Amino acid sequence: MSEKILIVDDDADSLKLIGLMLQRQGYEIIAANTGQQALDRATAERPDLVILDIMMPDMDGYDVCRRLRHDSATQAIPIIMFTAKTMVDDKVAGFEAGADDYLTKPTHPAELASRVKVVLARNAAQRLGKNDRAFSMGLIGAKGGVGTTTLALNMAIATAQHESTVLADFRPGQGTVGLALGFGRSTGMANLLSRPPSEITAQAVERELVTHSSGLRLLLSSGRPKESLMSVSPDCAATIVQHLRSLSRHVMLDLGAGLNKVTARLLQDLDQVTLTVEPSRLALGLARDLLLDLEQVGFAQSHVSIVLINRTQSSLSVPWQEAEHILNHEMTAIISTAPELAFQAAEAGIPIVLFQPDSVVADQFTKLAEEMTARVQSLSRGTYTA
């Protein structure tokens, strides 16, 4: 059965337009044009999602949202506020009233569809039960420039096609994920890391997330040098990850290169670490030391995956069999060389798995993401061992 969506708007044209957009996506649509009618239909129909306008004649959307949240019959229904009110204070008021997401008019149909998909998926994941927990993975580079962020972004995009996924860029002052996707210099991560852990709530974390058209949600760092000067509390970073795990089925962390005090703290709560390395003796030597460091801080080697990324074609590259011998660890995946495709995708601001999904490299990213999804299912069944 398709999900049922209640659309609330006093403008008949908006009701019709939004309804048609979502019907084409396969959703069942019900409508209300007043606040009271919205409350009545939400109680009677029990929709899977409410899309709620703010400005209505009888009661505003904030009041409708609060009443839905205070009624035990409707309090669990996710709510997206969809309105022309664009001020930050309006958005804050929406989240404080209990909204799960906030979207401003006008918007592209693809963005509306992706927001609906993500909110429904997140709500479904939260209903699955405490034994079906979120899967968290950190991606660490043996050194800078080996392709860790590219791998993290493409894997996260691929995973988000099937499961609710968040990618968090834990590289304040060096963040490039937002720029790569056209979000500009987002300061969401810095805004949270500047707070004491006691002030970081799930709602505060969710307010800093942005959503890509693919459905992937992101917590972004910027490349502003002043962010790199921040004094980051490891406990603050761990609190952020804890809340991200309550908001999504998959949580991926771009941890940059090497270990630091924040990374070491986050390892305590991660299910998996993916170490990226290039086939050069320098990178492999650094990776070998990093594997030892991971073991010393208590992270099991059985929960470490190694991905060999070939960024350039070279007869001087270390063969993968020799790389495994140097690291005393099997390769989980080997990513093929595709410099032209990587350049074209970067220039277009579109990850490879979306820019050229039928390419060999895109298939490798997707299969690696599918393997991680399989591990999530093993975790849920209690059978995950490696």
Phi, psi and omega in degrees: 000135180286153179293146181258129182239128175265121178255127183240115181198136180278355178264116185298323180295319179296318178302314182294315183295311181296319180300315180295320179302316185278330175298325179293340177271359176097008181273151172273131187246134167235155189227154173214143181245008173222162179296315181295320178297324178297316179297317181297315184286327177295320180290319184281322188264339183048063181293162177278343182200145173243128171255117197237123173282156180268313188271104178223158190288323187272312174213144185282169183298328178300315181294318177300315181299313180299318180293322176297322181287332182274349180264121183300335181284338185235358189295337181270355181288125178293147184230128171250121173277127185232103193210163177277352180284118190247357183290150180301320180299325178294318179295316179300317179298323178295315179293322179293331178285344177119009180292148177271334180205165185218122183232134183260147177274150347282160178221157178287141179307324181294323179291317178300314181298320182290321178297316179299315181300315183293315181296318178296318180295318180295319179294321178295320179296322180291337180274350186291335178118159187293338179281345179259072192273166179292151178255128182241136182222135174255139176249123184234137177268143174298328173204172179290150173082016180263356177106020182298313182294320177300316179296313181301314184294314182290322176296318181294318178299316181297319180292323182293345177290340185235334184222151176296129188221139173238135172248123180248128181264098180270051179228062181303131182091348180227010185293132179233353182300314180298316178296321181296332182256004177085017179271355180075203184272078181287138182247021183303313180296316181297323178300322180282317182293342179278356181261156171288152182307327183294340182262000181264107179252169177299322180294321179295319178295315182296327180295335182270354180282145172241156185242126176279158182299340178284348185101347178293132175260146188225141168246112196251146167256158176254175177265014181292126183304327183295334178293328181290345179271357180296143172270104188264127176279125177303323179293327177295314178298319180295324178295320178300313181296321178302317180287325177300324180292338177275349186255352186206162179280325179234136176234120178245136182242123172273106187261003178076208185255138173070180180262147169216182186294327179289314179300316180300322178290318182294330180303331182298335185248004184267147175275331188209146171238132174249118181261124179260139183213150174255158186280058174235151183296326178297309182296321180293323176296317178294321180295320178299316178294322181293323177299320178295319179296319178300319180294322182292330178271007171096013180267123186295134179296333179292344179255019176250126173253143178242129179243121178269120184249116176271106183268334179221151177279127181204134177288348181271355182295146177288127178301150185296328179295320178290325177298319177298320180295317180297319184272347185053043185204135178290150174278131176282324181204154175234121183265127185289160176287130177206062185298320181293316179297318179298320179293315181297318180295319180295319179295326180279347182071031182231124178302151186304321183294341175258329183289316178216076188296340181269002181286160179300316182295317178300320179296322179294317176300315183295317180294323177295319177297321179295325178296320179293324177296322177298326178291327175300314181296324177294321177300317182297325180272353181077023184246005184286127181234347183209000000 
